[in-house]
Amino acid sequence: MKITRRNMMMGTGAIALGAAFHTRVHAADFTYKFANNLQPAHPLNVRLNEAVAKILEDSGGRMQINVFPASQLGNDTETLSQLRSGATEFFSLSPLILSTLVPNAAISGIGFAFPDYETVWQAMDGELGAYARAQIEAKGLVPMEKIWDNGFRQITSSSTPINTPEDLKGFKIRVPPSPLWQSMFNAFGSAPTTINFAEVYTALSTGTVDGQENPLAIASTAKLYEVQKHCAMTNHMWDGFWFLANQRAWEALPEDIREIIATNLNASALEQRADTEKLNETVREELTAAGMTFTDPDNAAFREALRSAGFYSEWKGNFGDEAWGILEKAVGTSLA
């Protein structure tokens, strides 16, 4: 499958139309909402719409899931509240933002912990992912087994290129609503500002902040290149999306429908991971053509700056020895 913005958008539209036609003929026994904060062209929404159509088919028309992308139901904080109350039945969310409810879900987002995708998936499909899911379940939410990919995060800027940790001193950067993000950029001496993703483009265009950090796929699909000139390929953090269900809504479904939903979402997660990795390999060229300039900083210098600032030792204390030990076992190195 060749991933381009055009065929992703066409595919999304075709699937949505097909699902709508099907449900006119056979009214569903259950109709649930699925919210996310990504643009329709993002690989997550492309594969999600495929999964939703397959769930409708496999359930014989009994289970209809309506997808609301691009923060249509509210920003991340608002939608997480809706998920907990049952106003929204499904929501996909970064573990770092989820940490406002489930603190140790953020363990996978420690800065410069994962060197590559192979290490990420061994960890998140293994002991580290199982640990995070148990933490989430303890808060009354139901996570699917497979986490979806957001990608390794990079830093963009409207003013100066980022080449060294010193370039981040005083840098006004947007971060999501998560203590870990705030802490990491405070350790660099930056000026992090919490802004929900739905307001990021406006904050960048008005100069409320000078920069932001996200995977390249999001910089492309959200058109952040229109308001950012420079991108530093820091790979400072890997980020994903847990697919979450409201527990009461999940348990209200027959067991066979729960199995159909989980099977299709977990299978689509593996396809979306491959899509996102491919897209991030090619999108740098597209963003360069759109006018962005790129730098490739030395990750070791940034990691050492965090270590010297006490970032790792602080978060080892915050997460506790059990979680930190599982993380270090997964990444194969001592961080603190």
C-alpha positions as CSV (number, residue, x, y, z in Angstrom):
1,M,0.0,0.0,0.0
2,K,1.5,3.3,-1.0
3,I,0.6,5.9,1.5
4,T,-0.1,9.4,0.2
5,R,-2.4,12.1,1.6
6,R,-4.6,11.9,-1.5
7,N,-5.3,8.2,-1.5
8,M,-5.7,8.2,2.3
9,M,-8.4,10.8,2.0
10,M,-10.1,9.1,-0.9
11,G,-10.0,5.8,1.0
12,T,-11.5,7.3,4.1
13,G,-14.4,8.8,2.1
14,A,-15.1,5.6,0.3
15,I,-15.2,3.6,3.5
16,A,-17.5,6.1,5.2
17,L,-19.9,6.0,2.3
18,G,-19.9,2.2,2.2
19,A,-20.6,2.0,6.0
20,A,-23.4,4.6,5.7
21,F,-25.1,2.6,2.9
22,H,-24.9,-0.6,4.9
23,T,-26.4,0.9,8.0
24,R,-29.4,2.3,6.1
25,V,-30.3,-1.2,5.1
26,H,-29.7,-2.9,8.5
27,A,-30.2,-0.9,11.6
28,A,-27.4,-1.7,14.2
29,D,-28.2,-3.1,17.6
30,F,-25.4,-0.9,19.1
31,T,-24.1,2.5,17.8
32,Y,-21.1,3.9,19.5
33,K,-18.9,6.9,19.0
34,F,-15.1,6.8,18.5
35,A,-13.2,10.1,18.9
36,N,-9.6,11.1,18.2
37,N,-7.6,14.2,17.7
38,L,-6.1,13.4,14.3
39,Q,-6.9,14.7,10.8
40,P,-8.9,12.3,8.5
41,A,-5.8,11.8,6.3
42,H,-3.7,10.5,9.1
43,P,-2.9,6.7,8.9
44,L,-4.7,6.1,12.2
45,N,-8.0,7.4,10.8
46,V,-7.5,5.6,7.5
47,R,-7.0,2.2,9.2
48,L,-9.6,3.0,11.8
49,N,-12.3,3.5,9.2
50,E,-11.3,0.2,7.6
51,A,-11.6,-1.5,10.9
52,V,-15.0,0.1,11.6
53,A,-16.3,-1.1,8.2
54,K,-15.0,-4.6,9.0
55,I,-16.6,-4.6,12.4
56,L,-19.9,-3.7,10.9
57,E,-19.6,-6.5,8.4
58,D,-18.3,-9.2,10.8
59,S,-21.0,-8.4,13.3
60,G,-23.7,-8.8,10.7
61,G,-24.7,-5.2,11.0
62,R,-25.2,-5.3,14.8
63,M,-22.2,-3.0,15.7
64,Q,-21.9,0.4,14.2
65,I,-19.0,2.7,15.3
66,N,-19.1,6.3,14.1
67,V,-15.7,8.0,13.9
68,F,-15.2,11.6,14.9
69,P,-11.7,12.7,13.9
70,A,-9.9,16.1,14.3
71,S,-11.2,16.8,17.9
72,Q,-14.8,17.2,16.6
73,L,-16.1,16.2,20.0
74,G,-13.8,18.4,22.0
75,N,-10.1,18.7,22.9
76,D,-8.2,15.8,24.5
77,T,-9.0,16.8,28.1
78,E,-12.7,17.2,27.3
79,T,-13.0,14.0,25.4
80,L,-11.2,12.0,28.1
81,S,-13.9,13.3,30.5
82,Q,-16.6,12.2,28.0
83,L,-15.0,8.8,27.7
84,R,-15.0,8.4,31.5
85,S,-18.7,9.5,31.8
86,G,-19.8,7.3,28.8
87,A,-20.8,10.2,26.6
88,T,-18.2,8.9,24.2
89,E,-17.7,5.1,24.1
90,F,-14.2,4.9,22.4
91,F,-11.2,7.3,22.4
92,S,-7.6,7.0,21.1
93,L,-5.1,8.9,23.3
94,S,-1.4,9.3,23.8
95,P,-0.3,7.6,27.0
96,L,1.4,10.8,28.1
97,I,-1.9,12.8,28.0
98,L,-3.6,9.8,29.5
99,S,-1.2,10.2,32.4
100,T,-3.3,13.0,33.8
101,L,-5.6,10.2,34.9
102,V,-3.2,7.2,34.9
103,P,0.2,8.6,35.9
104,N,2.3,5.5,35.1
105,A,0.8,5.2,31.6
106,A,3.5,7.8,30.7
107,I,6.4,5.4,31.4
108,S,6.7,4.7,27.6
109,G,7.3,8.4,26.9
110,I,10.5,9.0,28.8
111,G,12.8,11.2,26.8
112,F,15.4,9.5,24.6
113,A,14.6,6.0,26.0
114,F,13.9,4.1,22.8
115,P,16.6,3.9,20.1
116,D,14.4,2.5,17.4
117,Y,11.0,1.0,16.4
118,E,12.2,-2.6,17.0
119,T,12.8,-1.8,20.7
120,V,9.5,0.1,20.9
121,W,7.3,-2.8,19.7
122,Q,9.2,-5.5,21.7
123,A,8.4,-3.3,24.8
124,M,4.9,-2.3,24.0
125,D,3.8,-5.7,22.8
126,G,5.5,-7.2,25.8
127,E,6.0,-6.6,29.5
128,L,6.0,-2.7,29.3
129,G,2.7,-2.6,27.4
130,A,1.1,-5.2,29.7
131,Y,2.2,-3.1,32.7
132,A,0.6,0.1,31.2
133,R,-2.6,-1.7,30.3
134,A,-3.0,-2.9,33.9
135,Q,-2.5,0.6,35.2
136,I,-5.2,1.8,32.7
137,E,-7.7,-0.9,33.7
138,A,-7.3,0.0,37.3
139,K,-8.8,3.4,36.5
140,G,-11.9,1.8,34.9
141,L,-11.0,2.1,31.2
142,V,-10.5,-0.8,28.8
143,P,-7.4,-0.6,26.5
144,M,-7.1,-2.7,23.4
145,E,-4.1,-5.0,23.4
146,K,-2.1,-3.4,20.6
147,I,-1.1,0.3,20.9
148,W,-1.2,2.3,17.7
149,D,1.8,4.3,16.4
150,N,2.2,8.1,16.6
151,G,5.9,8.0,15.9
152,F,9.1,9.5,17.2
153,R,8.6,13.1,18.0
154,Q,10.7,16.0,16.5
155,I,11.0,19.7,17.4
156,T,9.8,22.4,15.0
157,S,10.4,26.1,15.2
158,S,9.3,29.3,13.5
159,S,12.5,31.2,14.5
160,T,15.8,29.6,15.0
161,P,17.0,26.0,14.1
162,I,17.5,23.6,17.1
163,N,21.0,22.0,17.0
164,T,22.0,21.7,20.6
165,P,20.4,21.6,24.0
166,E,21.5,25.2,24.5
167,D,19.2,26.2,21.6
168,L,16.2,25.2,23.7
169,K,17.0,27.6,26.6
170,G,14.1,30.1,26.8
171,F,12.5,28.5,23.8
172,K,8.7,29.0,23.9
173,I,7.4,25.5,23.0
174,R,3.9,24.1,23.0
175,V,3.5,20.8,24.9
176,P,0.5,18.6,25.4
177,P,-1.2,18.6,28.8
178,S,1.1,16.2,30.5
179,P,3.5,16.6,33.5
180,L,6.2,14.6,31.8
181,W,6.4,16.9,28.8
182,Q,6.5,20.0,31.0
183,S,9.2,18.4,33.1
184,M,11.4,17.5,30.2
185,F,11.4,20.9,28.5
186,N,11.8,22.6,31.9
187,A,15.0,20.5,32.3
188,F,16.2,21.9,29.0
189,G,15.6,25.5,30.3
190,S,12.7,26.0,27.8
191,A,9.4,27.8,28.4
192,P,6.9,25.0,27.8
193,T,3.2,26.0,27.4
194,T,0.4,23.5,27.7
195,I,-2.0,23.8,24.7
196,N,-4.4,21.1,23.5
197,F,-3.7,19.9,20.0
198,A,-6.9,21.5,18.5
199,E,-5.5,24.9,19.2
200,V,-1.8,24.3,18.2
201,Y,-2.0,25.7,14.6
202,T,-3.5,29.0,15.9
203,A,-1.0,29.3,18.7
204,L,1.9,28.9,16.3
205,S,0.4,31.2,13.7
206,T,-0.2,34.0,16.2
207,G,3.2,33.6,17.9
208,T,1.8,32.5,21.3
209,V,4.6,29.9,21.1
210,D,7.7,29.7,18.9
211,G,7.6,25.9,18.3
212,Q,6.1,22.6,19.0
213,E,7.1,18.9,18.9
214,N,5.3,16.1,17.1
215,P,6.0,13.2,14.7
216,L,6.5,14.3,11.1
217,A,3.2,12.7,10.0
218,I,1.3,15.1,12.2
219,A,3.4,18.1,11.0
220,S,2.2,17.1,7.5
221,T,-1.4,16.2,8.0
222,A,-2.1,19.1,10.3
223,K,-0.2,21.5,7.9
224,L,2.1,22.8,10.7
225,Y,4.7,23.4,8.0
226,E,2.6,26.5,7.0
227,V,3.6,28.1,10.4
228,Q,6.9,26.5,11.2
229,K,10.2,27.0,9.3
230,H,12.6,24.6,10.9
231,C,12.6,21.0,12.1
232,A,15.1,19.3,14.4
233,M,15.1,15.5,14.0
234,T,15.6,14.9,17.7
235,N,13.6,11.6,18.0
236,H,13.3,12.8,21.7
237,M,10.3,10.7,22.5
238,W,8.3,7.8,21.1
239,D,4.6,8.3,21.3
240,G,1.6,6.1,20.5
241,F,-2.2,5.9,20.9
242,W,-4.0,3.6,23.3
243,F,-7.4,2.6,22.0
244,L,-9.6,3.0,25.0
245,A,-13.2,2.0,25.7
246,N,-15.6,3.1,28.5
247,Q,-15.8,0.1,30.7
248,R,-19.6,0.2,31.2
249,A,-20.2,0.6,27.4
250,W,-17.7,-2.2,26.7
251,E,-19.3,-4.6,29.1
252,A,-22.8,-3.8,27.7
253,L,-21.8,-5.5,24.4
254,P,-22.2,-9.2,23.8
255,E,-19.0,-11.2,24.2
256,D,-18.9,-12.0,20.5
257,I,-19.1,-8.4,19.5
258,R,-16.4,-7.5,21.9
259,E,-14.2,-10.1,20.3
260,I,-15.0,-8.8,16.8
261,I,-14.1,-5.2,17.9
262,A,-10.8,-6.2,19.6
263,T,-9.7,-8.5,16.8
264,N,-10.2,-5.9,14.1
265,L,-8.7,-3.0,16.0
266,N,-5.6,-5.0,17.0
267,A,-5.1,-6.2,13.5
268,S,-5.5,-2.7,12.1
269,A,-3.0,-1.4,14.7
270,L,-0.3,-3.6,13.1
271,E,-1.2,-2.2,9.6
272,Q,-1.2,1.4,10.9
273,R,2.2,1.0,12.5
274,A,3.7,0.0,9.1
275,D,1.8,2.8,7.4
276,T,3.1,5.4,9.9
277,E,6.7,4.2,9.7
278,K,6.6,4.4,5.9
279,L,5.0,7.8,5.9
280,N,7.6,9.2,8.3
281,E,10.3,7.9,6.0
282,T,9.0,9.9,3.1
283,V,7.4,13.0,4.6
284,R,10.7,14.8,5.3
285,E,11.1,15.2,1.6
286,E,7.5,16.5,1.3
287,L,8.1,19.0,4.1
288,T,11.4,20.1,2.6
289,A,9.6,20.8,-0.6
290,A,7.0,22.8,1.3
291,G,9.7,25.0,2.7
292,M,10.9,23.5,6.0
293,T,14.6,23.1,6.7
294,F,15.9,20.2,8.7
295,T,18.8,19.6,11.2
296,D,20.0,16.3,12.7
297,P,21.2,17.0,16.2
298,D,23.3,14.7,18.3
299,N,20.8,12.8,20.6
300,A,23.5,12.0,23.1
301,A,24.0,15.6,24.0
302,F,20.3,16.1,24.7
303,R,20.2,12.9,26.8
304,E,23.2,14.0,28.8
305,A,21.6,17.4,29.4
306,L,18.5,15.7,30.9
307,R,20.7,13.4,33.0
308,S,22.7,16.4,34.4
309,A,19.5,18.2,35.2
310,G,18.2,15.3,37.3
311,F,15.3,14.5,34.9
312,Y,15.8,10.8,34.9
313,S,16.4,10.4,38.6
314,E,13.3,12.5,39.3
315,W,11.1,10.4,37.1
316,K,12.5,7.1,38.4
317,G,11.3,8.3,41.7
318,N,7.9,9.4,40.3
319,F,7.2,6.1,38.5
320,G,8.7,3.8,41.1
321,D,11.2,1.0,40.9
322,E,8.9,-1.6,39.4
323,A,7.9,0.6,36.4
324,W,11.4,1.9,35.9
325,G,12.9,-1.5,36.0
326,I,10.5,-2.8,33.3
327,L,11.4,0.2,31.1
328,E,15.2,-0.2,31.5
329,K,14.8,-4.0,30.9
330,A,13.0,-3.1,27.6
331,V,15.5,-0.5,26.4
332,G,18.5,-2.4,27.5
333,T,20.3,0.5,29.3
334,S,20.4,2.4,32.6
335,L,18.8,5.8,32.2
336,A,19.0,7.3,35.6
